[in-house]
């Protein structure tokens, strides 16, 4: 179980996510809102969506094994320093913490 709810940590995850994607790598993200546990799930982030003019929200395409038919969307809200994941049958949608679980040797 991952549990680090520090805002600085989430900012670092956002930077790591952008760095990995800019190098052409993938980012396996564990999503959690522990201790609430509306979400406790991992997704594969594989691309950043182009931003609209004036849009400060970063949007990412994800592969969700629970929904393999279409990309899912993860968002980063810089004003809140928080991630947001798309609503579905299992998750009410909204706030989630992101943890990088795979991608670096001995992480």
C-alpha positions as CSV (number, residue, x, y, z in Angstrom):
1,X,0.0,0.0,0.0
2,X,1.3,3.4,-0.9
3,X,0.5,6.3,1.4
4,X,2.1,9.7,0.9
5,X,-0.4,12.5,0.8
6,X,2.1,15.3,0.7
7,X,1.3,17.9,-2.0
8,X,5.0,18.2,-2.9
9,X,5.1,14.5,-3.6
10,X,2.2,14.8,-6.1
11,X,4.0,17.7,-7.8
12,X,7.0,15.4,-8.1
13,X,4.8,12.7,-9.6
14,X,3.4,15.2,-12.1
15,X,7.0,16.1,-13.1
16,X,8.0,12.5,-13.3
17,X,5.0,11.7,-15.5
18,X,5.8,14.5,-17.9
19,X,9.5,13.5,-18.0
20,X,8.8,9.9,-18.7
21,X,6.4,10.7,-21.5
22,X,8.8,13.3,-23.0
23,X,11.4,10.5,-23.3
24,X,8.9,8.2,-25.0
25,X,8.5,6.0,-22.0
26,X,5.4,4.7,-20.3
27,X,4.3,5.5,-16.8
28,X,2.5,2.9,-14.6
29,X,0.4,4.9,-12.1
30,X,-1.1,3.5,-9.0
31,X,-4.2,5.6,-8.2
32,X,-5.5,5.8,-4.6
33,X,-7.5,8.1,-2.3
34,X,-6.5,6.1,0.8
35,X,-7.8,6.0,3.5
36,X,-11.2,6.5,1.7
37,X,-10.6,3.8,-0.9
38,X,-13.0,5.0,-3.6
39,X,-10.1,4.0,-5.9
40,X,-7.3,1.6,-5.5
41,X,-6.2,0.8,-9.0
42,X,-3.3,0.9,-11.5
43,X,-3.3,2.3,-15.0
44,X,-0.8,2.7,-17.8
45,X,-0.3,6.4,-18.8
46,X,0.9,6.4,-22.4
47,X,0.4,9.9,-23.7
48,X,-0.3,13.5,-23.0
49,X,-3.3,15.1,-24.8
50,X,-2.7,18.4,-26.6
51,X,-3.7,21.4,-24.5
52,X,-6.3,23.8,-25.7
53,X,-5.4,27.5,-25.8
54,X,-5.5,28.9,-22.3
55,X,-6.2,25.5,-20.7
56,X,-3.9,25.0,-17.7
57,X,-5.1,21.5,-16.9
58,X,-2.8,18.7,-18.2
59,X,-4.7,15.8,-19.6
60,X,-3.3,12.3,-20.2
61,X,-4.4,9.1,-22.0
62,X,-4.4,6.0,-19.9
63,X,-5.0,2.3,-20.5
64,X,-7.2,1.0,-17.8
65,X,-7.4,-2.8,-17.7
66,X,-11.0,-2.5,-16.4
67,X,-11.9,-0.6,-19.5
68,X,-9.7,-1.9,-22.4
69,X,-12.1,-0.7,-25.1
70,X,-11.1,3.0,-25.0
71,X,-8.6,5.4,-23.4
72,X,-9.3,6.8,-20.0
73,X,-8.4,10.3,-18.9
74,X,-6.2,11.4,-16.0
75,X,-6.0,15.2,-15.3
76,X,-3.6,17.4,-13.4
77,X,-4.9,20.6,-11.9
78,X,-1.9,22.8,-11.1
79,X,-4.0,25.3,-9.0
80,X,-4.9,22.4,-6.6
81,X,-1.7,20.4,-7.1
82,X,-4.0,17.4,-7.6
83,X,-4.8,14.6,-10.0
84,X,-8.3,13.7,-11.1
85,X,-9.4,10.4,-12.7
86,X,-12.4,9.8,-14.9
87,X,-15.7,8.5,-13.5
88,X,-16.8,4.9,-14.2
89,X,-18.8,2.1,-12.7
90,X,-16.1,1.4,-10.1
91,X,-15.0,4.9,-9.3
92,X,-17.1,8.0,-8.5
93,X,-14.6,10.1,-10.3
94,X,-12.5,13.0,-9.1
95,X,-9.5,13.4,-6.8
96,X,-6.9,10.7,-6.6
97,X,-3.3,10.5,-5.6
98,X,-0.8,9.2,-8.2
99,X,2.2,7.0,-7.3
100,X,4.8,5.9,-9.9
101,X,5.1,2.2,-9.4
102,X,7.2,1.1,-12.3
103,X,9.8,2.7,-14.6
104,X,13.0,3.2,-12.6
105,X,15.5,0.6,-11.6
106,X,15.4,0.0,-7.8
107,X,12.7,2.6,-7.3
